[in-house]
Amino acid sequence: MFRDLAPGAAVFDSALGPWGLTWTRRGVDALALPDRSEAAVRELLERAAPGREYPARPPAAVRDLARRVRAHLAGKPDDFRDVPLDLERLPPFARKVSRALCRVPPGATVSFAQLAKRAGSPGASRAVGTVMARNPLPLLVPCHRVLAAGGALGGFSAPGGTDLKVRLLHREGVVLSPRHQAGMDHLARSDRALGRVIRRAGPYLPAFGDKRDPYDVLVTSIVHQQLALKAAATIARRVRALTPGDAFPSPRELSQLSDAELRGAGLSSQKLGYLRDLGARLDDGRLDLRALRRLDDAQATAALCTVKGIGVWTAQMMLIFHLGRLDVWPVDDLGLQKGVQQHLGLAETPRAKAMAAIGERWAPYRSLAAWYLWQLVDGGAD
């Protein structure tokens, strides 16, 4: 397939964005998964296989593989078992792991421990994780099919992170969460137009996303209020730098920092007050973030809204994206209002009272409906 080809590189489009590969006469030796820009893909390929030429028209064998990859990313699974791979640059153990993983077909998954055993090294699951993190051939050596213990999603070092891992598995028919799949199926049956949005947008990503400390989530939301993303990120970085480590100052550390130090990091007096109130409530136990998971939606929202600067909208975003609640409907969110207007073909953008009534049609999965309607507005369902 590649024996008569000069080494080269190419970038192609796909349903998930630009992707690329490099090849030698032995086979494909690097693949960059879809990213948001061709420049980013070229940069990844240059790091993996420097100095490769990009022919104006890739060879027929490469074009055929590109067609198969595009079809796979669009939801027509291919095991790629017949594609020659050049693994010569990999250490011997990495080659064993890669060959074992290539035998895991689309629609199946394997744990790190199971993969170590298949590669002939039982107990080497940590070393397998290192191999996967450095895998130069994702998709062809399908590291996205490797899950953590107990079926947990685990990490994914390729651009796009775990969101892309979930999308790839979803396109291969892997159901990571029967509970969330049931919600997607319910919405698709009850609202055919929304079902089309779901098919285009793919899996419900908030189900697998935010694993951060809830304290970090709340501090970030306060810092970012009414600021552009770049300015907010700069202030957040300065606040983190006030104490050792990469995290925000803990509630106890926050109480020991002076107003001048916090203002020097760029916080306004109002936000400084909000953070001090949050820290004080956590420090004296009036707010217990670990207990939020035991509370129902209304109770969790009420508990969060006791903090100065935390309103209903912020609490609802925390419930959807951090706590994984499935039936939250943020009626005041402008993006959601526009999504409802576009989806239902309304002449005007509905306001909160009308939104509450409209949302009943998607209960008990209103969080999922909201996320897919956001995708409709943001272009994630194109």
C-alpha positions as CSV (number, residue, x, y, z in Angstrom):
1,M,0.0,0.0,0.0
2,F,2.8,2.4,0.9
3,R,6.0,0.6,-0.4
4,D,6.3,2.6,-3.5
5,L,5.6,6.0,-1.9
6,A,8.1,8.7,-0.9
7,P,7.7,9.8,2.7
8,G,5.2,12.6,3.0
9,A,2.4,14.3,5.0
10,A,-1.2,15.5,4.2
11,V,-4.0,17.3,5.9
12,F,-7.7,16.6,5.3
13,D,-11.1,17.8,6.4
14,S,-13.6,15.7,8.4
15,A,-16.9,15.9,10.2
16,L,-15.0,16.8,13.4
17,G,-12.5,19.2,11.8
18,P,-9.1,19.1,10.0
19,W,-6.9,16.1,10.7
20,G,-3.6,14.8,9.1
21,L,-1.2,12.0,8.8
22,T,2.4,11.3,7.8
23,W,3.7,8.1,6.1
24,T,6.9,6.3,5.1
25,R,7.4,3.4,2.7
26,R,6.6,1.0,5.6
27,G,3.2,2.6,6.4
28,V,1.6,5.5,8.4
29,D,3.8,6.6,11.2
30,A,1.9,9.6,12.7
31,L,-1.7,10.8,12.7
32,A,-3.1,14.0,14.2
33,L,-6.7,13.8,15.3
34,P,-9.2,16.5,14.3
35,D,-8.5,20.0,15.6
36,R,-10.0,23.4,15.1
37,S,-7.4,24.6,12.5
38,E,-5.2,23.2,9.8
39,A,-2.3,25.1,11.2
40,A,-2.6,23.3,14.5
41,V,-2.7,19.9,12.8
42,R,0.4,20.8,10.7
43,E,2.2,21.8,13.9
44,L,1.4,18.4,15.5
45,L,2.6,16.5,12.4
46,E,5.8,18.6,12.2
47,R,6.6,17.6,15.8
48,A,5.8,14.0,15.2
49,A,7.6,13.7,11.8
50,P,9.7,16.8,11.0
51,G,10.6,17.8,7.5
52,R,7.9,15.9,5.6
53,E,6.8,17.2,2.2
54,Y,3.1,18.0,1.6
55,P,2.4,16.9,-2.0
56,A,-0.1,19.0,-3.8
57,R,-2.1,15.8,-4.5
58,P,-1.5,13.0,-2.0
59,P,-0.9,9.5,-3.5
60,A,-3.9,7.3,-4.2
61,A,-3.2,5.0,-1.2
62,V,-3.2,8.0,1.1
63,R,-6.4,9.5,-0.4
64,D,-8.1,6.1,0.0
65,L,-7.2,6.0,3.7
66,A,-8.4,9.6,4.1
67,R,-11.7,8.6,2.7
68,R,-12.0,5.8,5.1
69,V,-11.0,8.0,8.1
70,R,-13.6,10.6,7.1
71,A,-16.3,7.9,6.9
72,H,-15.2,6.6,10.3
73,L,-15.4,10.0,11.9
74,A,-18.8,10.5,10.3
75,G,-20.2,7.4,12.1
76,K,-19.3,4.5,9.7
77,P,-16.9,2.4,11.8
78,D,-13.8,0.9,10.2
79,D,-11.3,-1.3,12.0
80,F,-8.3,-0.2,9.8
81,R,-6.7,-3.6,10.5
82,D,-5.4,-3.7,6.9
83,V,-3.6,-0.3,7.1
84,P,0.2,-0.8,7.3
85,L,1.7,1.1,10.2
86,D,5.3,2.0,10.7
87,L,6.0,1.5,14.4
88,E,9.8,1.3,14.1
89,R,10.4,4.5,16.1
90,L,8.5,3.1,19.1
91,P,10.2,1.1,21.9
92,P,9.6,-2.6,21.9
93,F,7.0,-2.5,24.7
94,A,5.1,0.3,23.0
95,R,5.0,-1.8,19.8
96,K,3.6,-4.8,21.6
97,V,0.9,-2.6,23.3
98,S,0.1,-0.9,20.0
99,R,-0.3,-4.2,18.1
100,A,-2.5,-5.6,20.9
101,L,-4.7,-2.5,20.9
102,C,-5.1,-2.7,17.1
103,R,-7.0,-6.0,17.7
104,V,-9.7,-4.2,19.8
105,P,-12.5,-3.6,17.2
106,P,-14.8,-0.5,16.9
107,G,-17.6,-0.8,19.4
108,A,-15.4,-2.5,22.0
109,T,-13.3,-1.1,24.8
110,V,-10.5,-2.4,27.0
111,S,-9.0,-1.4,30.4
112,F,-5.4,-0.5,30.9
113,A,-4.9,-3.7,32.9
114,Q,-6.5,-5.8,30.2
115,L,-4.4,-4.3,27.6
116,A,-1.2,-4.9,29.6
117,K,-2.2,-8.5,29.9
118,R,-2.8,-8.8,26.1
119,A,0.6,-7.2,25.5
120,G,2.2,-10.0,27.6
121,S,2.9,-7.8,30.6
122,P,0.3,-8.3,33.3
123,G,0.5,-5.7,36.0
124,A,2.1,-3.1,33.7
125,S,-1.1,-1.0,33.4
126,R,0.8,2.2,34.4
127,A,3.3,1.7,31.7
128,V,0.5,1.1,29.2
129,G,-1.0,4.5,30.3
130,T,2.4,6.1,29.4
131,V,2.4,4.4,26.0
132,M,-1.1,5.6,25.3
133,A,-0.3,9.2,26.3
134,R,2.5,9.2,23.7
135,N,0.7,7.3,21.0
136,P,1.7,8.8,17.6
137,L,-1.1,7.0,15.8
138,P,-4.5,7.7,17.5
139,L,-7.5,6.2,15.8
140,L,-5.3,3.7,13.8
141,V,-3.9,2.6,17.2
142,P,-7.2,3.2,18.9
143,C,-6.2,4.6,22.3
144,H,-9.6,6.2,22.7
145,R,-10.9,2.6,23.3
146,V,-8.9,2.3,26.5
147,L,-10.9,3.1,29.6
148,A,-9.9,3.4,33.3
149,A,-10.8,0.9,35.9
150,G,-14.5,0.2,36.4
151,G,-15.4,1.6,32.9
152,A,-14.5,5.2,33.8
153,L,-13.7,7.4,30.9
154,G,-10.1,8.1,31.8
155,G,-8.0,10.8,30.2
156,F,-7.1,11.5,26.5
157,S,-4.0,13.4,25.6
158,A,-4.9,14.2,22.0
159,P,-6.2,17.7,21.1
160,G,-9.9,17.9,22.0
161,G,-9.3,15.9,25.2
162,T,-11.9,13.7,26.7
163,D,-14.7,15.5,24.7
164,L,-13.1,14.1,21.5
165,K,-12.7,10.7,23.1
166,V,-16.4,10.6,23.9
167,R,-17.3,11.6,20.4
168,L,-15.1,9.0,18.9
169,L,-16.5,6.2,21.1
170,H,-20.1,7.5,20.4
171,R,-19.5,7.2,16.6
172,E,-18.4,3.6,17.1
173,G,-21.6,2.8,19.0
174,V,-20.1,2.7,22.6
175,V,-22.6,3.7,25.3
176,L,-20.6,5.1,28.2
177,S,-23.6,6.1,30.2
178,P,-26.9,4.2,29.7
179,R,-28.6,6.9,31.8
180,H,-27.6,9.7,29.5
181,Q,-28.2,7.6,26.4
182,A,-31.8,7.1,27.7
183,G,-32.2,10.8,27.9
184,M,-31.0,11.4,24.4
185,D,-33.2,8.6,23.1
186,H,-36.2,10.1,25.0
187,L,-35.7,13.6,23.5
188,A,-35.2,12.2,20.0
189,R,-38.4,10.2,20.2
190,S,-40.5,13.0,21.7
191,D,-39.1,15.8,19.5
192,R,-38.0,14.7,16.0
193,A,-36.5,18.1,15.2
194,L,-34.4,18.0,18.4
195,G,-33.5,14.4,17.5
196,R,-31.9,15.7,14.3
197,V,-29.9,18.2,16.4
198,I,-28.8,15.4,18.7
199,R,-27.6,13.2,15.8
200,R,-25.6,16.1,14.3
201,A,-24.1,17.3,17.7
202,G,-23.3,13.9,19.0
203,P,-23.1,12.7,22.6
204,Y,-24.2,14.8,25.6
205,L,-20.7,16.1,26.7
206,P,-21.6,17.6,30.1
207,A,-22.1,14.0,31.3
208,F,-18.4,13.5,31.1
209,G,-16.8,16.9,31.4
210,D,-16.1,19.0,34.5
211,K,-14.2,17.1,37.2
212,R,-12.8,20.1,38.9
213,D,-13.0,20.9,42.6
214,P,-16.4,22.7,43.1
215,Y,-14.6,25.4,45.0
216,D,-12.5,26.1,41.9
217,V,-15.6,26.2,39.8
218,L,-17.3,28.8,42.0
219,V,-14.2,31.0,42.3
220,T,-13.7,30.9,38.6
221,S,-17.3,31.9,38.0
222,I,-17.0,34.9,40.4
223,V,-13.7,36.1,38.8
224,H,-15.1,35.8,35.3
225,Q,-18.3,37.8,36.0
226,Q,-18.8,40.7,33.5
227,L,-15.3,40.3,32.0
228,A,-13.9,39.3,28.6
229,L,-12.4,35.8,28.7
230,K,-8.8,37.0,28.2
231,A,-9.0,39.6,31.0
232,A,-10.7,37.2,33.4
233,A,-8.0,34.5,32.7
234,T,-5.3,37.0,33.4
235,I,-6.9,37.9,36.8
236,A,-7.5,34.3,37.7
237,R,-3.8,33.5,37.0
238,R,-2.7,36.3,39.2
239,V,-5.1,35.2,42.0
240,R,-3.7,31.7,41.8
241,A,-0.2,33.1,42.0
242,L,-0.9,34.7,45.4
243,T,-0.3,31.3,47.1
244,P,1.9,28.3,46.4
245,G,0.7,25.7,43.8
246,D,-1.6,26.0,40.8
247,A,-4.9,26.2,42.6
248,F,-6.8,29.2,43.9
249,P,-6.1,30.2,47.5
250,S,-8.1,28.0,49.8
251,P,-10.7,29.5,52.1
252,R,-8.2,29.6,54.9
253,E,-5.5,31.1,52.7
254,L,-8.0,33.6,51.3
255,S,-8.8,34.9,54.8
256,Q,-5.1,35.5,55.4
257,L,-4.6,37.5,52.3
258,S,-5.0,41.3,52.5
259,D,-7.5,43.3,50.5
260,A,-4.5,45.1,48.9
261,E,-3.0,41.8,47.7
262,L,-6.3,40.7,46.2
263,R,-6.9,44.1,44.6
264,G,-3.4,44.0,43.2
265,A,-4.2,40.8,41.4
266,G,-7.0,42.7,39.6
267,L,-10.1,41.9,41.7
268,S,-12.7,44.6,42.1
269,S,-13.8,45.5,45.6
270,Q,-17.2,43.8,44.9
271,K,-15.6,40.5,43.7
272,L,-13.2,40.6,46.6
273,G,-16.3,40.8,48.9
274,Y,-17.9,37.9,47.1
275,L,-14.8,35.7,47.4
276,R,-14.4,36.5,51.1
277,D,-18.1,35.6,51.7
278,L,-17.6,32.3,49.9
279,G,-14.5,31.5,51.8
280,A,-16.1,32.4,55.2
281,R,-19.1,30.2,54.5
282,L,-17.0,27.2,53.5
283,D,-14.6,27.8,56.5
284,D,-17.4,27.9,59.1
285,G,-19.5,25.1,57.5
286,R,-22.5,27.2,56.5
287,L,-21.9,25.9,52.9
288,D,-20.8,22.3,52.4
289,L,-19.9,21.7,48.8
290,R,-19.5,17.9,49.3
291,A,-23.1,17.8,50.5
292,L,-24.4,19.4,47.3
293,R,-24.6,16.0,45.6
294,R,-27.0,14.8,48.3
295,L,-29.4,17.7,47.8
296,D,-32.1,17.9,45.2
297,D,-31.9,20.6,42.5
298,A,-33.9,23.2,44.3
299,Q,-32.0,22.7,47.6
300,A,-28.6,22.7,45.9
301,T,-29.5,25.9,44.0
302,A,-30.7,27.6,47.2
303,A,-27.5,26.6,49.1
304,L,-25.3,28.0,46.4
305,C,-27.3,31.2,46.2
306,T,-26.6,32.0,49.8
307,V,-23.2,33.1,48.7
308,K,-22.9,36.8,47.7
309,G,-22.3,37.0,43.9
310,I,-23.7,33.5,43.2
311,G,-27.1,33.9,41.5
312,V,-29.6,31.3,40.2
313,W,-27.9,31.2,36.7
314,T,-24.5,30.5,38.1
315,A,-26.0,27.8,40.4
316,Q,-27.8,26.2,37.5
317,M,-24.6,26.1,35.4
318,M,-22.9,24.3,38.3
319,L,-25.8,21.8,38.5
320,I,-25.6,21.0,34.8
321,F,-21.9,21.1,34.1
322,H,-20.4,20.0,37.4
323,L,-23.0,18.0,39.3
324,G,-24.4,16.3,36.2
325,R,-28.1,17.1,37.0
326,L,-30.3,16.1,34.1
327,D,-33.4,18.3,34.5
328,V,-32.2,21.8,35.0
329,W,-33.8,24.5,32.8
330,P,-32.1,28.0,33.0
331,V,-34.9,30.2,31.8
332,D,-32.9,33.4,32.0
333,D,-30.1,32.3,29.8
334,L,-30.1,34.4,26.6
335,G,-28.4,31.7,24.5
336,L,-31.0,29.2,25.5
337,Q,-33.8,31.6,24.8
338,K,-32.3,32.1,21.3
339,G,-32.0,28.3,20.9
340,V,-35.7,27.8,21.7
341,Q,-36.6,30.6,19.3
342,Q,-34.6,29.1,16.5
343,H,-35.7,25.5,17.2
344,L,-39.4,26.3,17.4
345,G,-39.4,29.0,14.8
346,L,-40.8,31.7,17.1
347,A,-41.2,35.3,15.9
348,E,-39.7,36.7,19.1
349,T,-37.2,35.5,21.7
350,P,-39.2,34.0,24.6
351,R,-38.7,35.5,28.1
352,A,-38.4,33.6,31.4
353,K,-42.1,33.0,32.1
354,A,-42.7,31.6,28.6
355,M,-39.5,29.6,28.8
356,A,-40.7,27.9,31.9
357,A,-43.8,26.7,30.2
358,I,-42.0,25.7,27.0
359,G,-39.4,23.7,28.8
360,E,-42.0,21.3,30.3
361,R,-42.1,19.4,27.0
362,W,-38.5,18.2,27.5
363,A,-38.8,17.1,31.2
364,P,-37.3,15.1,32.8
365,Y,-34.2,15.8,30.6
366,R,-34.3,19.6,30.3
367,S,-30.5,19.8,31.0
368,L,-29.9,17.7,27.9
369,A,-32.4,19.7,25.8
370,A,-30.7,23.0,26.9
371,W,-27.3,21.7,25.9
372,Y,-28.4,20.7,22.5
373,L,-30.2,23.9,21.9
374,W,-27.0,25.8,22.9
375,Q,-25.2,23.7,20.3
376,L,-27.8,24.8,17.7
377,V,-27.1,28.4,18.4
378,D,-23.3,28.0,18.7
379,G,-22.9,26.0,15.5
380,G,-22.0,22.7,17.3
381,A,-24.9,20.9,15.6
382,D,-24.0,21.9,12.0
